[in-house]
Amino acid sequence: MRSLPLLLVVLATSCGHSGRPNGPRTKMTAKDIVQQSTDAIVRIEAGDAKSGEKIGTGFILDKGGLIATNLHVVAGSANITIKLHDGTPYQVLEIAGVDPGRDLALLRIKPKKDLQTLRLGDSEQMSAGDPIVAIGNPLGVFDYSVSAGLISQVRPVCDAKEDRCPPGGLKLLQISAPISQGSSGGPLFNQFGEVVGVTTLIVAQGQSINFAVPGNYLKPIVAQPIVITMAKFAEETRDPGEEAHSTGPAPQRMVPDHPVELLAGCSDKQVGDVINAISDAIDIGAPLYNRGDIEACFRIYEGTSSKLERDPPCAGVGKAFGDGLLRASTLATYKDKAWALRDTFDGLVKVAQKRGVKPGAKP
């Protein structure tokens, strides 16, 4: 599931205010959260028959029609429809904010009446073991599906010192609540019914390994709203992979510089086998990329990375691939995702060379 939102700036006004009186925070059951929140969760349909339709989820932050979702749900689309819980459709009139580095977008509609909204909680207070509830539209068919689970871990992806990392760094909330394609952009609730995350992606190779963007990343975008026309938004966020042979130059590279200690526990043969696997992936994926099939290239790189992250010869190799997959998951286009994993590959090749290991013999 993966490839950003305007609210707390107006603090006590309509933004993020649910209409309910302020009072002590009370722990809620999953059923309570569903009953309280469903009317503020929307279905998002982006694109058209020609470009391909994408289905996702969003949630209302402002009674006047401000909606948060993942950028990858709507990227490249000038035609975006919001459907409320009661089925009422609205056309998105403008984009109110984006954070490409964190896969977040704010959409604006003009409703005929005040809408129910959700409250943002403090995602910094979330830690491993905390209960959470997710609501979304998995596969675009099972609307308003509810799942519950725990924060499995808070995962750092990159920090502010890295050139391509968003200002302030990036973390993701790893969650055990099952989610599926179509759930992207949906709210992740804490036990008080507050939104603490935006469900973003799944790791298909694992079981209940899913991720959400922390809700606190919405607050700066809400505090500094911008207006982007639909045409400009579609042009600026279109995936280069949609245009055959339009690969263009590589994005700015961010190849990790690992210490040799990363390979502790791996034999030279095992390191050589890893480099062989990387070489095989590049041999297949690079020609696909060069002829314009960027998504296919990414999928090849993703498959190799996922296999070695799941079953590494030593812990450092697994972590390196895990970090690369996490970084790729936060990027909006297949081009950027493919290069993020290529950076991961090249970082491992470099550390193998530091150790003096050459690729193993191929069968």
BELJOFEN-V363945 format. One record per pair of residues at least 12 apart in sequence whose ideal C-beta (glycine too) atoms are under 10 Angstrom apart, sorted by the first residue. I is the first residue (numbers start at 0). J is the second residue. Records with the same first field share a line. If there is no record, write none. Layout:
I = J  J
//
This chain:
0 = 55  69  71  72  135  137  178  179  180  181  182  183  184  185  198  199  200  201  202  203  209  210  328
1 = 69  71  72  102  180  183  198  199  200  201  202  210  327  328  329  330  331  336
2 = 69  70  71  72  73  74  75  99  102  183  199  200  236  238  327  328  329  330  331  332  333  335  336
3 = 67  68  69  70  71  94  96  97  98  99  100  101  102  103  104  105  165  197  212  216  217  219  220  331
4 = 57  58  60  61  65  66  67  68  70  95  96  97  98  103  104  105  106  119  184  197  214  216  217  218  219  220  221  224
5 = 60  61  65  66  67  95  96  105  107  217  218  219  220  221  222  223  224  225
6 = 60  61  65  67  96  105  116  117  118  119  194  214  217  218  220  221  222  224
7 = 60  119  215  217  218  219  220  221  222
8 = 218  219  220  221  222  223  224
9 = 61  221  222  224
10 = 222
12 = 61  62
13 = 60  61  62  63  65  113  114  116
14 = 60  61  62  63  65  116  119  221  222  224
15 = 59  60  61  62  65  116  117  118  119  193  194  217  218  221
16 = 60  61  62  116  118
17 = 35  36  39  59  62  115  116  117  118  192  193
18 = 62  113  114  115  116
19 = 35  115  116  118  192
23 = 191
24 = 120  189  190  191  192  193
25 = 190  191  192
26 = 130  189  190  191  192
27 = 132  188  189  190  191  192  193
28 = 132  147  190  192
29 = 130  131  132  133  134  145  146  147  176  188  190  192
30 = 132  145
31 = 132  190  192
32 = 131  132  134  145  147  186  188  189  190  191  192  193
33 = 132  134  143  145  188  192
34 = 192
35 = 115  117  118  188  192
36 = 58  59  84  115  116  117  118  132  134  143  145  186  188  192  193  194
37 = 84  115  134  143  145
38 = 59  83  84  85  114  115  116  117
39 = 57  58  59  60  62  66  83  84  114  115  116  117  118  134  186  194
40 = 56  57  58  59  66  83  84  115  117  134  135  136  142  143  184  185  186
41 = 55  56  57  58  59  66  67  68  80  81  82  83  84  87  88  89  106  108  114  136  184  185
42 = 54  55  56  57  80  81  82  83  84  86  88  135  136  139  142  143  181  184  185
43 = 55  56  57  66  68  69  72  73  76  79  80  81  82  91  104  106  136  139  181  183  184  185
44 = 72  73  76  78  79  80  81  82  88  136  139
45 = 68  71  72  73  74  75  76  77  78  79  80  81  91  106  233
46 = 72  73  74  75  76  77  78  79  80  233
47 = 76  77  78
50 = 75  76  77  78  233  237  241
51 = 75  76  241
52 = 76  78  80  139
53 = 71  72  73  74  75  76  79  139  180  181  183
54 = 72  136  137  138  139  140  142  180  181  182  183  184
55 = 68  69  71  72  73  79  135  136  139  180  181  182  183  184  185  198
56 = 68  69  72  133  134  135  136  137  139  142  143  144  178  181  182  183  184  185  186  197  198
57 = 69  72  73  79  81  82  91  104  105  106  135  136  183  184  185  186  197
58 = 116  117  134  135  184  185  186  187  188  194  197
59 = 81  83  84  106  108  110  114  115  116  117  186
60 = 95  105  114  116  117  118  119  186  194  217  221
61 = 95  105  107  113  114  116  221
62 = 110  112  113  114  115  116
63 = 107  108  109  110  113  114  116
64 = 81  89  91  92  95  106  107  108  109  110  111  113  114
65 = 95  96  105  106  107  108  114  116  221  224
66 = 79  81  89  91  95  104  105  106  107  108  114  116  184
67 = 95  96  103  104  105  106  117  119  184  185  186  194  197  212  214  217  220  221
68 = 81  102  103  104  105  106  183  184  185  186  197
69 = 101  102  103  104  182  183  184  185  197  198  199  200  211  212  331
70 = 94  97  98  99  100  101  102  103  104  105  183  184  199  212  232  236  329  330  331
71 = 99  102  103  104  183  184  199  200  236  238  328  329  330  331  332
72 = 102  104  106  181  183  184  185  199
73 = 91  94  97  104  106  184  229  232  233  236
74 = 97  99  102  104  232  233  235  236  237  238  331  332
75 = 232  233  234  235  236  237  238  239  241  331  332
76 = 91  229  232  233  236  237
77 = 91  228  229  230  231  232  233  234  237
78 = 90  91  229  233
79 = 91  92  94  104  106  108  229  232  233
80 = 108
81 = 106  107  108  110
82 = 136  142
83 = 108  110  114  115
84 = 115  142  143
86 = 142
87 = 110  111  112  114
88 = 108
89 = 106  107  108  109  110  111  114
90 = 108  109  229
91 = 104  106  107  108  109  229  232
92 = 106  107  108  109  226  228  229
93 = 105  106  107  108  109  225  226  227  228  229  231  232
94 = 106  107  225  226  227  228  229  231  232  233  235  236
95 = 107  220  221  224  225  226  227
96 = 217  219  220  221  222  223  224  225  226  227
97 = 220  225  227  232  235  236  331
98 = 165  166  212  216  217  219  220
99 = 165  235  236  329  330  331  332  335
100 = 156  157  163  164  165  166  167  168  169  216  329  330  331
101 = 156  165  167  169  170  171  197  199  212  213  216  217  219  220  329  331
102 = 169  171  183  184  197  199  200  212  216  328  329  330  331
103 = 184  197  199  212  214  216  217  220
104 = 184  197  220  227  232  236  331
105 = 217  220  221  224  225  227
106 = 184  229  232
107 = 224  226  227
116 = 194
117 = 186  188  192  193  194  214
118 = 188  191  192  193  194  214
119 = 186  193  194  195  214  215  217  218  221
120 = 187  188  189  190  191  192  193  194  195  196  214  215
121 = 189  193  195  213  214  215  218
122 = 150  153  170  172  187  189  193  194  195  196  197  211  212  213  214  215  216  217  218
123 = 153  170  195  213  214  215
124 = 189  193  195  215
125 = 150  153  172  174  187  189  195  196  211  213  214  215
126 = 150  152  153  172
127 = 149  150  151  152  153  172  173
128 = 149  150  151  152
129 = 149  150  153  172  174  189  190  195
130 = 147  148  149  150  175  176  188  189  190
131 = 146  147  148  149  150  151  172  174  175  176  187  188  189  190  195  196  198  211
132 = 145  146  147  148  176  186  187  188  189  190  192
133 = 145  146  147  148  174  176  177  178  182  185  186  187  188  196  198  209  211
134 = 146  176  178  182  185  186  187  188  198
135 = 176  178  179  180  181  182  183  184  185  186  187  198
136 = 179  180  181  182  183  184  185
137 = 177  178  179  180  181  182  183  185
138 = 179  180  181  182
139 = 179  180  181  182
140 = 179  181
141 = 179  181  182
142 = 181
143 = 185
144 = 177  178  179  181  182  185
145 = 176  188
146 = 174  175  176  177  178  179  182  185  198  207  209
147 = 174  175  176  177  188
148 = 174  175  176  177  178  187  207  209
149 = 173  174  175  176  207
150 = 172  173  174  175  176  187  189  195  196  211
151 = 172  173  174  175  176  207  208  209  210
152 = 171  172  173  174  175
153 = 170  171  172  173  213
154 = 169  170  171  172  173  210  321  322  325
155 = 168  169  170  171  322  325
156 = 168  169  170  171  210  322  324  325  326  327  328  329
157 = 169  170  253  322  325  326  329
158 = 170
161 = 253  255  326
162 = 251  252  253
163 = 250  251  252  253  326  330  335  338  339  342
164 = 253  326  329
165 = 216  329
166 = 219
167 = 215  216  219
169 = 212  213  216  325  326  329
170 = 212  213  215  216  325
171 = 196  199  200  209  210  211  212  213  325  328  329
172 = 187  195  196  197  198  199  209  210  211  212  213  214
173 = 202  207  208  209  210  211  325
174 = 187  196  198  199  201  207  208  209  210  211
175 = 206  207  208  209
176 = 188  198  207  209  211
177 = 201  206  207  209
178 = 198  199  200  201  207  209  210  211
179 = 198  201  203  209
180 = 200  201  203
182 = 198  199  200  201  209  211
183 = 197  198  199  200  201  211
184 = 197  198  199  212
185 = 197  198  199  211
186 = 198  211  214
187 = 199  209  210  211  212  213  214
188 = 214
189 = 214
193 = 214
194 = 211  214  217
195 = 211  213  214  215
196 = 210  211  212  213  214  215  216  217
197 = 210  211  212  213  214  216  217
198 = 210  211  212
199 = 211  212  328  329
200 = 212  324  325  327  328  329
201 = 328
202 = 305  308  309  321  324  325  328
203 = 301  305
204 = 301  302  304  305  306  308  309  310  324
205 = 305  308  309
208 = 309
210 = 325  328  329
212 = 328  329
236 = 331  332
237 = 332
238 = 293  294  331  332  333  334  335  336
239 = 291  293  332  333  334  335
240 = 288  291  292  293  294  295  296  297  332  333  334  336  337
241 = 291  293  294  332  333
242 = 291  293
243 = 290  291  292  293
244 = 289  290  291  292
245 = 291  293  334
246 = 288  289  290  291  292  293  296  334  337
247 = 334
249 = 288  334  335  337  338  341  342
250 = 330  332  334  335  337  338  339  341  342
251 = 338  342
252 = 338  339  341  342  345
253 = 326  338  339  342  343  345  346
254 = 341  342  343  344  345  346  347  348  349
255 = 319  322  323  326  342  343  345  346  347  349  350
256 = 346  349  350  353
257 = 315  316  318  319  346  347  349  350  351  353
258 = 315  350  353
259 = 315  350  351  353  354  355
260 = 315  350  354
261 = 313  314  315  316  318  319  346  347  350  351  353  354
262 = 312  313  314  315  316  319  347  350  351  353  354  356
263 = 313  314  315
264 = 311  312  313  314  315  316
265 = 311  312  313  314  315  316  351  354  356
266 = 312  313  356
267 = 351  354  355  356  357  359
268 = 312  356  359  360
269 = 311  312  313  316  356  359
270 = 312  313  316  347  350  351  354  355  356  357  358  359
271 = 351  356  357  358  359  360  361
272 = 307  312  358  359  360  361
273 = 303  307  311  312  313  316  319  320  344  347  348  351  356  358  359
274 = 344  347  348  351  352  356  357  358  359
275 = 358  359  360  361  362
276 = 303  304  306  307  344  347  358  359
277 = 300  303  304  307  320  340  341  343  344  345  347  348  351  358
278 = 344  348  358  361
279 = 299  303  361
280 = 296  299  300  301  302  303  304  306  307  340  341  344
281 = 296  299  300  303  341  344  345  348
282 = 299
283 = 295  296  299  300  302  303
284 = 296  297  298  299  300  301  302  303  337  340  341  344
285 = 299  300  337  341
287 = 299  300  337
288 = 300  333  334  337  338  341
292 = 333
293 = 332  333  334  335  336  337  338
294 = 332  333  334  336  337
295 = 333  337
296 = 333  334  336  337  338  340  341
297 = 327  330  332  333  334  335  336  337  338  339  340  341
298 = 333  336  337
299 = 337  340
300 = 323  324  327  336  337  338  339  340  341  343  344
301 = 323  324  327  328  333  336  337  340
303 = 320  340  343  344
304 = 319  320  321  323  324  327  339  340  343  344
305 = 320  321  324  340
306 = 320
307 = 319  320  321  323  324  343  347
308 = 320  321  322  323  324  325  343
309 = 321
315 = 347  350
316 = 347  350  351
319 = 343  344  346  347  350
320 = 340  343  344  347
321 = 343
322 = 339  343  346
323 = 336  339  340  341  342  343  344  346  347
324 = 336  339  340  343
325 = 339
326 = 339  340  342  343
327 = 339  340  341  342  343
//
